[in-house]
Amino acid sequence: MTDALSLFRLIDAQDLEGAGELFSPDARFVMGNSEPLEGREAIVAGNKAFFSQLRGIRHHLRKEWTVEADTIAETEVTYLRLDGQEVTVPGVAIWQVDEEGLIADFRVFADHAAVFAP
């Protein structure tokens, strides 16, 4: 079972290959209203592209709920922009693990408009 703190530590360290290992080979990842990323390789590549637009990221886990295979994580996420500014936005991540404990479906709900605003 993948807990939020373990996952967010890997993401905050920008260890996207390590985070990718927590996903099943045929996992699905959707961030906001973006097109879904299908498969571990696409998820890692898509997140690398997203992170190329940032200097860093920090997750503050406010609350985590896990019921059987489903987890909901309420967060405050601080994005370190390329121009040196920091922007913090609230977010929610929801994921479901498969029978092996790997993430099979992952969804992020956050408004990133302020992160990329001029």
N, C-alpha and C positions, 0 to 999 in steps of 0.2 A: 504494500500500500504506500502510495506517495503522499507524504504530508506536505503541507504548504511551506513550512520553514525550510525543509530540505530543498524543495524545488526553487523557492525564491532566493536562497543562498547561491545556488548555481547560476541563476539568471543574473543576480546582482554582480557576481564575479565575471559575468559574460562568458561563462563556460557553457556555451551553447551545445557543444558536442556532448558534454556530460549530462546536461538537461535532456538532450535528445535521447539518451539511453533510457530515460524514464518513460518514454513513449513506445507504444507497440509499433511494429513495423508498418502497420496499415492505419495508424491513428489519424484523426481529423482534428484540425486546429482552426478556430475562427476568432479573429480579433475584430470586435465591433462589427461594422458593416462591410468589412473586407471580404474578398472571395476566400472560401475555405482552402486551407492547405491540406493536401491529402498525402499521407505517408511520412515516416520519420525523416527521410532525406529532404523532402519539400519543407517540412516544418523547420528544420535546422537552417536550411538555406533562406527561407523567408524571414526568419528571425535575425539572421546575420545581416540581411539587407536592411531590416528595420533598425538594428543597432548601429549600422554604419552612419546613420543620421544623428547619432547621439554620442556624447562623451562618456555617459554612464547612466546608471539607474539604481534606485534604492527602493525596496519594498518595506513598508511598515505594515505588518499583519495586525489588523484590528480584531478580527474574530474569524474563527474557523469552525465549520460544522461538517461532520462526516457521518453519513448514515449509509451503512453497507458499502456499496461501491461508489457512492457519490460524495463529493466534497465541494463545499462552497467556501470561498475565502474572501472576506471583505478586507480591502487594503487601502492604504494611501501610498501612492507611488510618486517618488520624486525623480524627475527626468533631468539630467544634466545636459543641457543643449550645447551644441558646438560653439555658440557664441559666449559660453561661460555662465549663462543664466540658468537658474534652477526653477522648475515648474513642478508643483505638486498637485496631483489630481486624485480624486477618489476612484476606486475601481472595484470590480467584483470578478473573480475567476471561478468558473464552475468546471469541474472535470469528473469523469467517470473512468474507473479502472476496469480492466478485464480480469479474467480468472487468474492470470499470472501476476496481478498487481501492477501492471503497466498501464499508463494513461492511454485510453482508447479514444476519448473525445474530450476536447479542451476548448473552452470558450472564455473570452475576455470581454468584459463590458466596461468601457471607460471612454470619456470624451477627450480625445487627444488634440483637439483644435488648439488649445493654449500652448501645447508643447511645440507645435510647429508654426505658430503665429509669428509674423515678423516683429 
